[in-house]
């Protein structure tokens, strides 16, 4: 009884080996399929700019900051390719005009991954008639 089961095992092993050999021959003889693009190649179509290499926007002219009362001013994120969370005080009627003065030339800039929590509020400097950021009252 034992000899029969050993012989049956040998037959099964040799059959499996024959099937494996024929599969291996098929795999070796076939041409490799087309290479799939890497994920990094599908996400970015242009070379990435080094961190910190994005051009800085021009300085904000005082015309965008002109005000008479605190209600004229608003705190916004400044123009630029990358922002770090620091706000800028501008006249709220001129925000759209300010935004149109700069467009980032880099399609996908590489920016530093940090943000500042800027809790300052916008107010009008009565002497200079310019919007400025003011620390909040405690």
Secondary structure, DSSP 8 states (H G I E B T S, - for coil): -HHHHHHHHHHHHHHHHHHHHHHHHHHHHS--------HHHHH-SS----TT-S-------GGGGB-SSGGGEEEEE-SSSS--S-EEEEEGGGHHHHHTT---S-TT----S-------EEEEETTTTEEEEE----
